[in-house]
Amino acid sequence: MTMPDQSGQPMPGQPPVGWIDLTIQGSHMTSNMIAPTALLNGHQMPTQYGRNVFPVPPGHWTVDMYTQWTWKFGRASMNFDVAEGQTVPVFYAAPFTTFNKGAIGHEKQSKPGLLGFLAMMAVLVLIVVGIVIAVS
């Protein structure tokens, strides 16, 4: 790993470096007990909810994200270039349900699938109310 000086630039004699500043939105309480998986150019990186900063060589990068419980869901991907000394912000939001794709971009993302989640909860409430009425 290249060590930057106080200005954020690599020290003389060090290979050039840039950074991918990945923010995984949500938490163990609001999303999933297992933090989403990040692949940088196909290489799995250790992640946690919140900010994850990865030093990378300048060039073209692909960030693939997904969440996993019993199966993989919330897949999202983006491509971009990282210049020497540049920090590229990336934000990922896992969906409300396993039936939706995740959201990824250079700015904070909305959590996909809210309408589907609310519809499923409404159906569940109607079933429970129906059972209560039928039993009474």
N, C-alpha and C positions, 0 to 999 in steps of 0.2 A: 504494500500500500504506500502510495506517495504521501509524504508529509508536506502540507502547504506551509508557507510562511505566514506572518500575521496579516498580510494583505489578501490571503486566500490563494495566492499563486504558488506553484511548485517551487521548491528551492532549486538553485542552480545544480545541474547534474542529475536532477530527478526527471523521470519521464513525464510528459504532459498528462494532466488529469483534469477531469470535469466531475460534476456530481449530479446524481439523480436524487432529488428530494421527494421521496414518495410518502404521501400522507394517506394512511388507511383510516377512513372515517368510521366512526362508531366505536363500540367497545364490546367487551365480553358480555355485558348486560344488555346492550341495545342491538347487537347483531348476532354473533355466533360465538360459542365458547371457544372455537378454534379460530385463530387469526387467519385471514385470507393468505393464500400463497401467491408469491410474486416470482415470476420468471423474467430475468433480464437476458435478452438474447438466448433464451432457452435454458439458462442456468438458474436453478432454484436458489433463492436468497432467504436468509432468516428474516422473519418479519414479526412485527407486533402492531397492535392498534396504535394509532398516532403517527408520529414522524419517524421515518426510516431514511437515513442518508447513506447513499452508496457512492464511493469514489469509482469512477470509470474512465477508461481512456477515451479521448475525443473520437467521435465518429457517429455512425448510424446505430440507433438502439431501438429495440422492440421490447415493450413491457407488456407481458401477459399476466392477467390476474384471474383468480377464481377462488371461490369459497367451497369448503367441503364439509359435509356432515356424513350422510350415508353415501352420497354421490357428489360429484363435482357440479357446481352451479354458479351462477353469477359471473360467467366468463365475460371478460372485457379485455381489449387489446389496443395499443396505440404505438405508432412509430414516430420517431423524431430524431434530430441530430443534436449532439452535445459538442460544443466548441471547447477548446482549451480554456480552463478557468471559469467556465460557465456552470451555473447551477440551474437545472431544469426542474421546475415544480411539476409533480404528477399527483393527482388526487383520485382515489378509488372509493366507490361506495357500493357495498354489497346490496342486493335487492331485498325487499321485504319477504318475498316468497322464492321457493326454489324453481319456479316456473319462468322467472324473468332473468334477463341478462343484467350484469353489473354495469355501472357507469364509470367511465374513466376520462380524464381530461386534464388540462393545465390549470383549471380553476376548480374551486370547491364544487362537488357534484350533489345533485338531489338523489335520494335513495329511490331506485325504480320499484314499481309494483305496488304502490300504495293503494290504488283503486282495487286491484285484485285482492289484496289483503283485506281491505274493508268489506268487499263483497263476500269473501269466505267467512269473515266474522259475523256478518249479518245473517247468512244462511245458518250458521251454527246457533246463533241466538234464536232464530225462528224455529229451529228444530227443538231446542230446549223448551221454548215457550209452548210449542205444540204438544210436547210430551207432558208438560205440567198441566195444561188444559185437559188433555185426554185422561189423565190419571184422576183429576178432581171431579 
